[in-house]
Amino acid sequence: MQCSRCGSDLSEKERVDFQGKILCQDCYMYESNPPKACDPLAVASALSVRKQLEQTGTEGLTERQKKIYLLIERSGKVTKHELALVLNVTPEVVEAEFAVLRHCELLRAQKEGDRVYFTLW
């Protein structure tokens, strides 16, 4: 049996039935609670914690988050797909990392024509 979202092989114990789909644990977590970049409460919380810890810039970020920030700092703007290719991760991983960076007001999304770019805040 395979996850209907990512295609990974699943044992009977690993499968989760969700809204008529058979999913792996990771895909279930994403489907049931996707990251939300625009979340005012998460922004207030992240900014408050960073202020308390006196964190600025990339302080307190994971290595992947720092890499994303520095890639965008160097290039000026980048799409989710481009980041996924460079980092060798899924677009969902990029979305989750972007949400954290957006909550910290380090990155933002900007639409140009029919494309959405991640840029520095």
N, C-alpha and C positions, 0 to 999 in steps of 0.2 A: 504494500500500500504506500502511496506517495502523498505528500502535502500538496493540496490543490493550488497553493500559492507559489511555493518556491521549488517544488518538485523533489524535495529530499525524501529518501526512503524512511518509512516509519514502521515501528513495531506496533502491535495492538496497544501496548501500554503508553506509547508516546503520542498517540493521536488524540486530537481534541476535535469534537464535533461542534462547529460554530456556524450558525445561520445557514445550515445545509451544506457546509464545506468541511472537508477533513483537513485539518491544519496541524503543523508541528507547533511546539510550544512558542517558539520565537514569532512565528507568523500569527499565532493566536494573540499574543501580547500586542503586536502591532495593530491587528485588525480591531481588537476590543478597546484599545486605548492608544490611538495614534498620537505622535508628538504634535503639539500645537505651538507654533511659533508666536502667534498673537494671543497671549494670555496675560492680561494686566496683573493678575495676582502673582504669577510666576516672575514677571519682570520686577515687581516691587520686592518680592522675596529675594531674588538674586541680587538686586542692587543693594538691598539692606545688608545682606550677608557679606558681600564684597566690601562694602563700606566699613562694616565692623572689623573685618579682617585686614583692612587697609590694602586691599588688592586692587591693582590697576593693570591695564593692558592684559597680557596673557598670564599673569600670575593666577594660580589656582586652577588653571585649565588642565585637561588631560593632554597627553602628547598629541593625540589625533586632533583635538580642538586647536592646539597651538599650531599644528601643521596647516590646518585649514585657514586659520587666521593669517598666517605668514604667506601662504600661497595667494590669498586674495589681496593682501597688502602689496605683494610684488606685482601681481597682474592687473590690479585695479578692479576687475570684475570677473566672475566665473559662473557658469551654469551648474546646476545640481549634477547633471550628467557628466560634465567635464570633471568635477570634483570626484565623482564616483570612479571614473576611469583612472585618474591620477592616484587615488588612494587605494584602488583595488577593493572597493566595498560596494554594497548595494546602494541604490538611491535612498532606500529607507534608512540606512545608517547615516547617510549624509543629512537627511531630514531631521533625524533625532539630534545630531550634533549641531546642526544649524539652529534648532530650537533653543538649545542651551546658550549658544553664542548670541542669539537674538535677545533672550531674556537678560543677558548681561549687558545689553546695548553695545555690543562689539561689532556685530554684523547686522545688515538689513537686506531685504530683497527689493529689487527695483525692476520694473517691467520696461522693456524697450522693444517696441513693436510687438511681436508675438513670442518673445523670449523673456524669461525671468532670470536675472543675474543676482548673485550674492555680491555685496559690496561692503566696504567698511562703513561703520555707523557714522 
